[in-house]
Amino acid sequence: MKYIETLREGERVSEIYLCKHKQSAVTKNGKPYENVILQDKTGTLDAKIWEPDSQGIDDFDAMDYICVMGDVTSYQGALQLSIKRVRKVQEGEYDPKDYLPVSSRDIDEMYEELKGLVRSVKNPYLQKLLAGFFLEDAEFEKRFKFHSAAKTVHHGFVGGLLEHTLGVTKLCDAFYKQYPILNRDLLLTAAMFHDIGKLEELSTFPENDYTDEGQLLGHIMIGAEWVGEHIRQIPDFPRKLANELKHCILAHHGELEYGSPKKPALVEAVALNFADNVDAKMETLKEAFMAVPDGNTNWLGYNRLLESNIRKTSK
């Protein structure tokens, strides 16, 4: 199989991919065409069907596996596929494992590292709360290892939620070493819980799309409620500590316009917001750079998360 990450401009491709997205559109001249996003485990590829009514273009929908033949081109610094032929393939013609984007890191190793950070928390109430999720709940562990951290923005792959959570937690630990004013136990606990609501906000692969609950409540509210439910099951859990932990979760996006119900009022909430922002933006850049050929230092266009035109650093 020819994976998306290996494609280069000028190639002709005849391969099976997952159709992640399909949308009809019209050119400035009024000519209809199809916007398609193709996916395999190495990433996604923007594709166009410029003549959707031509012979050799069969019917298909989003989430179908399709065999496409087309030419790899470049548009605004990113690769794009111009599809000439397409057909929907049948079960047995493909292996689903080839089409789900997966973390480049070993998922089991990352989870073991996260468990080590869980065990490093000394506060008995926070330790018991963390253990109930990450150490003692096999079903939670299975879901957490498989889930993504986003639909499209960053860490949108199998293991993405784990990789992002581990990255944020390790950054928070580094912040504590630099700034002892921080309560390490509270900060690391908040970091490990900050995005667990995404298990309910986003559906599992291959859809990896927003659920009704996700659309109505969002992962911040879902996560805070989930943690609150477990806190109430722990006898004598200090109310002030519970409120501080939930505040960190509720404020981790930093600003009301970014979806946080509260702005950070605790130093741990400020640190968590910074760590979350750093990990998300660095991953966004990594994923953007992976989509362009090596050595390409052309400007890649405006990035919504970074609010800037971006490019790779010159060698």
Secondary structure, 3 states (H helix, E strand, C coil): CCCHHHCCCCCEEEEEEEEEEEEEEECCCCCEEEEEEEEECCEEEEEEECCCCCCCECCCCCCCEEEEEEEEEEECCEEEEEEEEEEECCCCCCCHHHCCCECCCCHHHHHHHHHHHHHCCCCHHHHHHHHHHHCCCHHHHHHHHHCCCCCCCCCCCECHHHHHHHHHHHHHHHHHHHCCCCCHHHHHHHHHHCCCCHHHHECCCCCCCECHHHHHCHHHHHHHHHHHHHHCCCCCCCHHHHHHHHHHHHCCCCCHHHCCCCCCCCHHHHHHHHHHHHHHHHHHHHHHHHCCCCCCCCCCCEECCCCEECCCCCC
